[in-house]
Amino acid sequence: MAVANRRQRPRRLACWALVAVVLADLLALSDTVAVMSVDLGSESMKVAIVKPGVPMEIVLNKESRRKTPVTVTLKENERFFGDTAAGMAIKNPKATLRYFQHLLGKQADNPHVALYRARFPEHELQFDPQRQTVHFRISPQLQFSPEEVLGMVLNYSRSLAEDFAEQPIKDAVITVPAFFNQAERRAVLQAARMAGLKVLQLINDNTATALSYGVFRRKDINTTAQNIMFYDMGSGSTVCTIVTYQTVKTKEAGMQPQLQIRGVGFDRTLGGLEMELRLREHLAGLFNEQRKGQRTKDVRENPRAMAKLLREANRLKTVLSANADHMAQIEGLMDDLDFKAKVTRAEFEELCADLFERVPGPVQQALQSAEMSLDEIEQVILVGGATRVPKVQEVLLKAVGKEELGKNINADEAAAMGAVYQAAALSKAFKVKPFVIRDAVVYPILVEFTREVEEEPGVRSLKHNKRVLFSRMGPYPQRKVITFNRYSHDFDFHVNYGDLGFLGPEDLRVFGSQNLTTVKLKGVGDSFKKYPDYESKGIKAHFNLDESGVLSLDRVESVFETLVEDSPEEESTLTKLGNTISSLFGGGSTADTKENGTDTVQEEEEGPAEGGKDEPGEQVELKEEAEAPVEGTTQPPLTEPKGDTAPEAEKPAAEENGDKSGAQKTSEKGDLGPKGAPPSPEEEKKQKPARKQRMVEEIGVELVVLDLPDLPADELARSVQKLEDLTLRDLEKQEREKAANSLEAFIFETQDKLYQPEYQEVSTEKEREEIAGKLSAASTWLEDDGFAATTAMLKDKLAELRKLCLGLFFRVEERKKWPERLSALDSLLNHSSIFLKGARLLPEMDQIFTEVEMTTLEKVINETWAWKNATVAEQAKLPATEKPVLLSKDIEAKMMALDREVQYLLNKAKFAKPRPRPKDKNGTRAEPPLSASASDQGEKVIPPAGQTEDAEPISEPEKVETGSEPADTEPLELGGPGAEPEQEQQPAGQKRKNDEL
C-alpha cells in the first residue's frame, strides 16, 4: 500500500500544479478582458475594440465619428487631439503637428526630413546630436521627438477605446506600413512603450486588410489557391500586395484557412497628401493672381493662410472625385480678403499627371517579388481613401488589365478590423476561429563575418563571408540559428540588410543605413578553456524575427559534446513530477527549456526553413561552413575539418536528430543480445552504450546598433514621465472644468427652482431668501475669481450650496414619491388580505398552511395598516415646510416585509404535495388526482371489501424447500418484470363490483 501511495504522489502533485497554472491564467485574464487595435494612418486613425458582448467594433470618438485625425496641438498649458486639434491648425499652425510619422526612424540627413520641412515650413525641426535625429521645437519649454508625439496619439487612442469599452485597456495591435524597416518599427514600439501600451503585435496594414477580407469570406476559401491583389493608396503612401488564400492542415486545429503574402510593392510618397499639396499650390497661385498689383506679400509666407488652403484642397479633392468642377471658397483667407475660384477635374488631373504615372509602379514590384503574372491574379481590390480618385482607378484598371476593380471591402476600416481580430486571437481572454497568417519579409537580412583561411601552404588570408539569415519574401515570424565552427577565441560579426536592388536610388536614400548591428562576442576562449576534453560543436547564435517583424539576437552559446557511460539510476520523485507535468502540457519541450545547460540539439533547432521557396517545416541550421547563399558567388559545399565525410548541407538535419536518434539506436542495439535473445546481466553491463553529454556555455554579447540607436533607458524613462505629467495635467484640467461646469449649472438650476410652485410650497420666504443670497454670492465669486480657483475650491463651494439646499430638495422629492409609494402599499395590502382570506377558507383536508403561518401574515398585515394610517394622519398635521415623517424609504421597508411573508406562503403552496383522498361509501378509494403519475396509479392495489386502508398487508407465506406448494397458496406477484399478473380469485359479487368500478 505504501508503494502505491508513493506512485500516486507525483500524479497528485502534477494535478495540483495544473490547477495552479489554470488559476494563474484566470488571474491574468481578469486584467485583460478587452483588447484594441489602432490603424495608424498618415492622416487619420481608426480604433477598434473587442470585449465580451462587443465583437470587433469601431470606436467612436468624442465627436461620434469613426475616423480621428492624427493631429496634436501642443500649447503651454493644454493639449488638443483629433478634430479639435485639426481645427486649431488654422489658428495656431506652428503648434499643430501633423504627418509626423514620416519622421519616425529617420536621421537628420534623410531626404524625408528635408521633404517634411518643404511641405510644412511652419514647424521648427532641431537636430538631436545624441541620436542624429530631429525633434519638434514649439517653444523653449516644449520640445518633443516624433516618438513622443506618436506616444501622445496612442495614449489618446487608448482613452477613446477605454471610454467606449467602459473599462481599462492595455493590450493593443498597431498597424504599420509594410515598407517600415527595423528602425521605424522599433520607433513605433518605443512610442507605444511611452504611452503605456502592451503591444501584442505590429501588424502590417496590408496583412491586416487581407486578414479582414479573409475572415469575412472564410466559407469561400478552400484547398484551391486564390490569388488576390490589394491596392492600398492612402494619404501618405501606396502599397500593393498579392495574397494567396487557401486551406491548409494544421497540427492543432486540422484544416484551417491561411493567407500568405506572396508579393509586396510600394511607393513611399505617392498618396492623397501629395495631391492635396499640388492643389494647395495651385490655389495659392490663383489667389496671388487675383491680388496682383496690390503690393501685398505672397500668401505662401502666411502659415495660417496656407493651413486654410490645405484644408480647402482636401475638401476640393473629395468633391472633384464625384463632380467635374467645383468652386473653391475661403472667407478671410488673408488680410480679411475672401478667396473664390473655380477648379475643374481636368485641371486637377493635369496638376497630378506625374503622380498618376506612378500608379502602376507598385503593381509591377509586387508581381516581380511574387514571381507571378497578372493572369494568375483573380481580383484586384481597392483599399485606402485616395483610390476614390477617378483617375487613379482609370490608370490602375488599365495597368492590371481586368474588367473591373473590386470595391467589396470597407476601404477605411478594413485594416482596423483585421488588426482587432488578430488582437483577439493573440489575447488569452478570447477564443476565435483560427486563421493562419504567413507574412513576408520585405527586406532580406544577412550575417557577415571575416575569418582566416589557408589557401596555400603557409599562406593565410582573410575571407569575407555572407550568409543570408532571412531572405526576401520569406515567411515570418521564425527563429534561426547560425553556427560558427572555426572560432576558438572572441570575434565579431555583423548583421546587415541583404540585397536591396529592388529599391530605386531615391528609395535607398530614404531607406537609411543598410547596416543593422555589430555583434561583439566575449568569453569564447574562456569556454574552450573550461571544457578542454570536450568536442566543440561551434558557437551558436540564436536570432528571432518576431510577429512584429523586429529582429533580435536572443542569445549566443558555445556548445560542447563528449561521450560518457550511461549509469542506470532510478529517476527521482522530482524528475517523475517534471515528466508528468510535461506530459500534461503536450509532452514536448517548450521554449523555456532551451535555456537550460543540458539542451538537446533538437531543442536548439528553433525555426523552419527560411525563405518562401523552401518546404515549410524543414528544420535548418545555418552554419559557417554550410551551403548558405553567398552574394555574387557560388561555392561548393565545404567539409568538416574533423574528417567528416557528410556534406555540411546535410549535417544540420543529422545533427538535429543525431543526439536523440543515435542514443535510441545504440540503446536498442544494446538491449538485445546475439540473434535477438535478451542479454544476461553481465553482458548488459558490458554492452551498456555510451551516450552524448552536451554542455552549453553562455557567451557574453555586446551589440552596437548601426542604423538608428534606440533611446537610452534614462532618456526613455524621462520621456515616459514627461507624457505621464502631460496626461495628468490634462486630467486635472478636465476635472477642474467639470467642477466649474457643475457649480455653474447648480447655481442656475437652483435659482430657477426657487420660483417654481412645488418648491415655494415646501419652503418659507426667509429660507428662499437665504438660499438666493448664497447662490448670488457664489455666482459673483465664480465670475470674478473662479478662473483662479482650484478644483478643490470649486468642489467645496458646490458642496456648501448643496448642503444649504438639501432640506428643500428632500421635501420636494418626498412629496413627489408619496402618491406612487402609497398606491403600491395599498395594492399590496389588499392583495395580501384577499390571499389570507382565501387561505383560511380551504377545507381542513386540503389545508397546506399552518395556523402559525397564517397568524403571522395576519399580524404583519394589521401592523402595516396601522402604521400607514397613523403615519399619514401625523403627516397631515405637519406643515409642508417641516421635515416629513412619512418617508418613502419607510414605505418601501414595510412593503418588503409584507411581500416577504406573502412570497413565503406562495412558494410553500407551489411545492406542496396533495394529501391522499378518503374512502367512499363502498370502501374503495376515490379516483386519483389528475396530476398523479401513471406509475403511481399502476402501483395502487384495491383492498377487498370490508378491509380498511390502515389494515396490515397480508404477509407472504414462507417458502418450503421440500415438496411442492399448493396452487392456491402461491404468492401473488404485482408488476413483475416480463410477466403478467395472475388473476386473483374473488367471489362473484365482489368481482362484479370491481368491474363496475
Salt bridges, closest charged atoms under 4 A:
ASP39 OD2 - LYS46 NZ 3.87
GLU78 OE1 - LYS733 NZ 2.11
ASP83 OD1 - ARG65 NH1 3.01
GLU124 OE1 - ARG137 NH1 3.79
GLU147 OE2 - ARG131 NH1 3.71
GLU148 OE1 - LYS722 NZ 3.37
GLU184 OE2 - LYS106 NZ 2.48
GLU184 OE2 - ARG268 NH1 3.22
ASP267 OD1 - ARG358 NH2 2.98
GLU274 OE1 - ARG119 NH2 2.69
GLU274 OE2 - ARG278 NE 3.26
GLU276 OE2 - LYS317 NZ 3.16
GLU281 OE2 - ARG300 NE 2.63
ASP298 OD2 - ARG300 NH1 3.10
GLU312 OE2 - ARG315 NH2 2.39
ASP335 OD2 - ARG291 NH2 3.41
GLU347 OE1 - HIS282 NE2 3.96
ASP354 OD1 - ARG278 NH1 2.75
GLU394 OE2 - LYS391 NZ 3.65
ASP412 OD2 - ARG388 NH2 3.08
GLU413 OE2 - ARG66 NE 2.66
GLU448 OE1 - HIS464 NE2 2.82
GLU452 OE1 - ARG460 NE 3.30
GLU454 OE1 - ARG460 NH1 3.52
GLU506 OE1 - ARG509 NH1 3.50
GLU535 OE2 - LYS537 NZ 3.65
ASP554 OD2 - ARG479 NH1 2.52
GLU557 OE1 - HIS542 NE2 3.35
GLU557 OE2 - ARG555 NE 2.69
GLU561 OE1 - LYS537 NZ 3.99
GLU561 OE2 - ARG694 NH2 2.87
ASP566 OD1 - ARG691 NE 3.54
GLU604 OE2 - HIS542 NE2 3.54
GLU604 OE1 - ARG694 NH1 2.74
GLU606 OE1 - ARG479 NH1 3.48
GLU606 OE2 - HIS542 ND1 2.59
GLU606 OE2 - ARG555 NH2 3.23
GLU610 OE1 - LYS480 NZ 3.70
GLU621 OE2 - LYS540 NZ 2.36
GLU624 OE2 - ARG451 NE 2.73
GLU625 OE2 - ARG451 NH2 3.53
GLU625 OE2 - ARG486 NE 3.01
GLU631 OE1 - LYS466 NZ 3.32
GLU640 OE2 - LYS651 NZ 3.25
ASP644 OD2 - LYS651 NZ 3.44
GLU655 OE2 - LYS540 NZ 3.40
GLU655 OE1 - LYS623 NZ 2.13
GLU697 OE1 - LYS530 NZ 3.30
GLU702 OE1 - LYS522 NZ 3.13
ASP707 OD1 - ARG186 NH2 3.00
ASP710 OD1 - ARG186 NE 2.98
ASP714 OD2 - ARG718 NH2 3.89
GLU715 OE2 - ARG718 NH2 2.42
ASP730 OD2 - ARG79 NH2 2.66
ASP730 OD1 - ARG729 NE 4.00
GLU735 OE2 - LYS795 NZ 3.04
GLU737 OE2 - LYS733 NZ 3.98
GLU758 OE2 - LYS816 NZ 3.80
GLU765 OE1 - ARG768 NH2 2.63
GLU767 OE1 - ARG811 NH2 3.01
GLU820 OE1 - ARG821 NH1 3.80
ASP826 OD1 - LYS868 NZ 2.91
GLU851 OE2 - ARG840 NH1 3.34
GLU853 OE2 - LYS908 NZ 2.94
GLU858 OE1 - ARG840 NH2 2.91
GLU892 OE2 - ARG821 NE 2.82
GLU949 OE2 - ARG925 NH2 2.10
